[in-house]
């Protein structure tokens, strides 16, 4: 755990110095992931990481408990005052490499209201590394997640980690849901971030900030700073 915290603090410092607005803490190193409820040591580890970072950074911190443990994310957010949680499947269902994942919006939104009402729910639409059920289209999934699922922001991604998304499809979501905050969930880089932010309100950027663009590497200060400069 000491090594996890050391790496987390190093990456957070580099991202803050580069000018990022916030951090998303997730158990990305836990692959293969549990489909829904994670073990208690994972909850404890993420909570400890966020609490430790909160004492050293002024950036807003979010939580994503992979693969889809939104209830644990809400609990962590309540304990450490996280500003947002990311939920891969909030509404409906998706077929994933962990099997079918079904959203728990009814329970999750109520638990958020009970435990941490100021924490936003950022919900993926057609989440990466997944296949929608037959007949489900992006606009319908986005509308249901926003209007019926209780999301505070919608996250749109490409097919996998670091993969670019379909900007034309994102533009149709923007047109259909003009009041919904849209978040880039994958594929943002120095080459396309300005174009993406013509449609999206913000972007979660992981792989493109890392050494050699490899998501498991440490943050590359020059890469990170270039993305922020271009975005601004």
C-alpha positions as CSV (number, residue, x, y, z in Angstrom):
1,X,0.0,0.0,0.0
2,X,2.9,2.3,0.6
3,X,4.0,1.9,-3.0
4,X,0.4,2.7,-4.2
5,X,0.3,5.9,-2.1
6,X,3.8,6.9,-3.3
7,X,2.8,6.5,-6.9
8,X,-0.6,8.3,-6.3
9,X,1.1,11.3,-4.8
10,X,3.7,11.5,-7.5
11,X,1.1,11.4,-10.3
12,X,-1.2,13.8,-8.5
13,X,1.6,16.3,-8.0
14,X,2.5,16.2,-11.7
15,X,-1.1,16.6,-12.8
16,X,-1.7,19.6,-10.5
17,X,1.5,21.3,-11.6
18,X,0.4,20.7,-15.2
19,X,-2.8,22.6,-14.5
20,X,-5.4,19.9,-14.4
21,X,-8.7,20.7,-12.6
22,X,-9.3,17.4,-10.8
23,X,-8.2,13.8,-10.2
24,X,-10.1,10.5,-10.6
25,X,-8.9,7.8,-8.3
26,X,-9.7,4.2,-9.4
27,X,-8.5,0.7,-8.8
28,X,-7.3,0.3,-12.3
29,X,-4.6,-2.1,-11.2
30,X,-7.1,-4.7,-10.0
31,X,-7.8,-6.3,-13.4
32,X,-9.4,-8.8,-13.8
33,X,-12.2,-6.8,-12.2
34,X,-15.1,-7.9,-10.2
35,X,-18.4,-7.1,-12.0
36,X,-20.0,-5.3,-9.1
37,X,-19.2,-5.4,-5.4
38,X,-15.5,-5.3,-4.7
39,X,-13.8,-6.8,-1.6
40,X,-13.6,-4.7,1.5
41,X,-9.8,-4.2,1.2
42,X,-10.4,-2.5,-2.1
43,X,-12.9,0.0,-0.5
44,X,-10.4,0.6,2.3
45,X,-7.5,1.1,-0.1
46,X,-9.3,3.6,-2.3
47,X,-10.6,5.5,0.7
48,X,-7.1,5.7,2.2
49,X,-5.7,6.9,-1.1
50,X,-8.2,9.6,-1.5
51,X,-7.9,10.8,2.1
52,X,-4.1,10.9,1.7
53,X,-4.3,12.9,-1.5
54,X,-6.8,15.3,0.0
55,X,-4.2,16.5,2.4
56,X,-1.7,17.4,-0.3
57,X,-3.6,18.6,-3.3
58,X,-6.2,21.4,-3.9
59,X,-7.7,19.6,-6.9
60,X,-11.2,18.2,-6.8
61,X,-11.1,14.4,-6.4
62,X,-13.4,11.8,-7.8
63,X,-13.8,8.1,-7.3
64,X,-14.4,5.2,-9.7
65,X,-14.7,1.7,-8.2
66,X,-14.1,-0.7,-11.0
67,X,-15.9,-2.4,-12.6
68,X,-19.2,-1.1,-11.4
69,X,-19.4,-0.8,-7.6
70,X,-21.2,2.6,-7.4
71,X,-22.5,1.9,-3.9
72,X,-18.9,1.6,-2.6
73,X,-18.0,4.7,-4.5
74,X,-20.8,6.6,-2.8
75,X,-19.7,5.3,0.6
76,X,-16.1,6.4,-0.1
77,X,-17.2,9.8,-1.3
78,X,-19.2,10.3,1.9
79,X,-16.2,9.4,4.1
80,X,-13.6,11.5,2.2
81,X,-15.7,14.3,0.7
82,X,-15.1,13.2,-2.9
83,X,-16.7,15.6,-5.4
84,X,-17.9,13.1,-8.0
85,X,-18.1,9.4,-8.7
86,X,-17.9,7.7,-12.0
87,X,-20.3,4.8,-12.6
88,X,-19.7,2.6,-15.7
89,X,-23.3,1.3,-15.9
90,X,-25.8,3.4,-14.0
91,X,-28.9,2.7,-16.1
92,X,-29.8,-0.4,-18.2
93,X,-27.3,-3.1,-18.8
94,X,-24.2,-3.9,-20.9
95,X,-22.4,-7.1,-21.8
96,X,-18.8,-6.9,-20.7
97,X,-15.8,-9.0,-20.2
98,X,-17.1,-9.5,-16.6
99,X,-20.4,-10.7,-17.9
100,X,-23.7,-8.8,-18.0
101,X,-23.6,-5.7,-15.8
102,X,-26.9,-4.2,-14.7
103,X,-27.3,-0.7,-13.5
104,X,-28.5,0.0,-10.0
105,X,-29.7,3.6,-10.4
106,X,-32.7,3.3,-8.1
107,X,-30.6,2.2,-5.1
108,X,-27.5,4.3,-6.0
109,X,-29.2,7.6,-6.4
110,X,-31.0,7.2,-3.2
111,X,-27.9,6.2,-1.3
112,X,-26.1,9.2,-2.8
113,X,-28.9,11.4,-1.5
114,X,-28.7,9.8,2.0
115,X,-24.9,9.7,2.4
116,X,-23.3,12.3,0.2
117,X,-25.9,14.6,-1.6
118,X,-23.3,17.0,-2.9
119,X,-21.4,14.3,-4.7
120,X,-22.1,14.2,-8.5
121,X,-22.7,11.0,-10.4
122,X,-20.8,10.9,-13.7
123,X,-22.4,8.0,-15.6
124,X,-21.0,6.3,-18.7
125,X,-23.2,5.9,-21.8
126,X,-22.3,2.8,-23.8
127,X,-19.3,2.3,-21.6
128,X,-16.0,1.1,-23.1
129,X,-14.9,-2.5,-23.1
130,X,-18.6,-3.5,-23.4
131,X,-21.3,-4.3,-25.9
132,X,-24.9,-3.0,-25.7
133,X,-27.9,-5.3,-25.9
134,X,-29.5,-5.6,-29.3
135,X,-31.5,-2.6,-30.4
136,X,-30.1,-0.1,-27.9
137,X,-28.8,3.0,-29.5
138,X,-26.6,5.7,-28.0
139,X,-29.3,8.5,-28.0
140,X,-31.8,6.3,-26.2
141,X,-29.2,5.1,-23.6
142,X,-28.0,8.7,-23.0
143,X,-31.6,10.0,-22.6
144,X,-32.5,7.3,-20.2
145,X,-29.4,7.7,-18.1
146,X,-29.9,11.5,-17.9
147,X,-33.7,11.8,-17.6
148,X,-34.5,8.6,-15.8
149,X,-31.3,7.4,-14.2
150,X,-30.4,10.5,-12.2
151,X,-27.0,11.2,-13.7
152,X,-25.4,14.6,-13.1
153,X,-23.1,14.2,-16.1
154,X,-22.8,11.8,-19.1
155,X,-19.5,10.2,-20.0
156,X,-18.9,9.1,-23.6
157,X,-16.0,6.9,-24.6
158,X,-14.4,5.0,-27.4
159,X,-14.4,1.2,-27.5
160,X,-11.5,0.8,-25.0
161,X,-9.1,2.5,-22.7
162,X,-7.3,5.3,-24.6
163,X,-9.4,4.7,-27.8
164,X,-10.9,7.8,-29.5
165,X,-14.6,8.2,-29.5
166,X,-17.0,9.0,-32.3
167,X,-17.3,12.8,-32.3
168,X,-20.2,12.8,-34.7
169,X,-22.2,10.6,-32.4
170,X,-21.2,12.8,-29.4
171,X,-22.5,15.8,-31.3
172,X,-25.9,14.1,-31.7
173,X,-26.0,13.5,-28.0
174,X,-25.2,17.1,-27.4
175,X,-28.1,18.1,-29.7
176,X,-30.5,15.8,-28.1
177,X,-29.6,16.7,-24.5
178,X,-28.3,20.3,-24.6
179,X,-28.5,20.7,-20.8
180,X,-26.6,17.5,-19.9
181,X,-22.9,18.0,-19.0
182,X,-20.9,15.8,-21.3
183,X,-17.5,14.3,-20.3
184,X,-14.9,12.7,-22.6
185,X,-14.2,9.3,-21.2
186,X,-11.4,8.0,-23.4
187,X,-9.2,9.0,-26.3
188,X,-8.5,12.6,-25.3
189,X,-5.0,13.8,-26.3
190,X,-3.1,16.9,-27.2
191,X,-4.0,16.2,-30.9
192,X,-7.8,16.3,-30.4
193,X,-8.6,17.9,-27.1
194,X,-9.4,21.3,-28.5
195,X,-11.8,19.7,-31.0
196,X,-13.4,17.6,-28.3
197,X,-14.0,20.5,-26.1
198,X,-16.1,22.2,-28.8
199,X,-18.7,19.5,-28.0
200,X,-17.8,18.4,-24.4
201,X,-17.8,20.3,-21.2
202,X,-14.7,18.5,-19.8
203,X,-12.5,15.5,-20.3
204,X,-11.1,12.6,-18.3
205,X,-7.6,12.1,-19.7
206,X,-5.4,9.2,-18.6
207,X,-3.3,7.4,-21.2
208,X,-2.3,10.6,-23.0
209,X,-0.7,12.0,-19.9
210,X,1.5,9.0,-19.3
211,X,5.1,8.2,-20.3
212,X,4.9,6.9,-23.9
213,X,1.1,7.2,-23.8
214,X,0.9,3.9,-21.9
215,X,-1.8,4.1,-19.2
216,X,0.1,2.1,-16.6
217,X,3.2,4.3,-16.8
218,X,3.8,7.3,-14.6
219,X,2.6,10.8,-15.6
220,X,4.8,12.5,-18.1
221,X,4.9,16.2,-17.0
222,X,5.5,17.5,-20.5
223,X,2.6,15.5,-22.0
224,X,0.3,16.5,-19.2
225,X,1.2,20.2,-19.5
226,X,0.8,20.2,-23.3
227,X,-2.8,18.8,-23.0
228,X,-3.8,21.5,-20.5
229,X,-2.2,24.3,-22.6
230,X,-4.0,23.1,-25.7
231,X,-7.3,22.7,-23.9
232,X,-7.1,26.2,-22.5
